[in-house]
């Protein structure tokens, strides 16, 4: 069994790159600092329930549960 991808990699690859958003643009839209988003994307930080809510609002094809499940799978691995 392979280790699951960090949700930051998924966030960057599917949602930021897919929408041609820079980290700065995405952080502004989420109302968080660029540093905070960069730490998540680079796998140096995880997410909390409030961040999962922000991500789900910013990317309406997702849910808070999706983001939290990705975090949980990574943490449990």
C-alpha positions in Angstrom: 0.0 0.0 0.0 1.3 3.4 -1.0 1.2 6.4 1.3 -1.6 8.8 0.4 -0.8 12.2 -1.1 -0.8 15.2 1.2 -3.9 17.2 0.5 -1.8 20.2 -0.3 -0.5 18.4 -3.4 -4.1 17.6 -4.4 -5.2 21.2 -3.7 -2.4 22.6 -5.8 -2.6 20.1 -8.7 -6.3 19.9 -9.2 -7.7 23.1 -7.9 -5.2 25.9 -8.1 -3.4 24.8 -11.2 -6.7 23.6 -12.7 -8.1 27.1 -12.3 -4.9 28.9 -13.2 -4.7 30.4 -9.7 -1.5 31.4 -8.1 -0.9 30.7 -4.4 -1.3 34.5 -3.7 -4.6 34.7 -5.6 -6.0 31.6 -3.8 -4.9 32.8 -0.4 -6.6 36.1 -1.0 -9.8 34.4 -2.1 -9.7 32.2 1.0 -8.9 35.1 3.3 -5.7 33.6 4.6 -2.1 34.5 4.4 0.0 33.3 1.5 2.4 31.7 4.0 -0.4 29.6 5.5 -1.6 28.4 2.1 2.0 27.7 1.0 2.7 25.6 4.1 -0.4 23.5 3.4 0.5 23.1 -0.3 4.1 22.1 0.5 3.0 19.5 3.1 4.4 21.5 6.1 0.9 22.0 7.6 -2.3 20.2 7.8 -5.8 21.6 7.8 -8.4 22.1 10.5 -12.2 22.0 10.3 -12.5 25.8 9.7 -10.0 25.5 6.9 -11.9 22.6 5.4 -15.0 24.9 5.4 -13.1 27.7 3.6 -11.8 25.3 1.0 -15.2 23.8 0.3 -16.6 27.3 -0.1 -13.8 28.3 -2.4 -14.1 25.1 -4.5 -17.8 24.3 -4.6 -17.3 20.9 -6.2 -15.8 19.8 -2.9 -17.1 19.4 0.6 -15.5 20.0 4.0 -15.7 16.2 4.6 -13.6 15.6 1.5 -10.8 17.9 2.8 -11.0 16.5 6.3 -11.0 12.9 5.0 -7.9 13.6 2.9 -6.2 15.0 6.0 -7.2 12.1 8.1 -6.0 9.5 5.6 -2.6 11.3 5.5 -2.4 11.6 9.2 -3.3 7.9 9.8 -0.7 6.7 7.3 
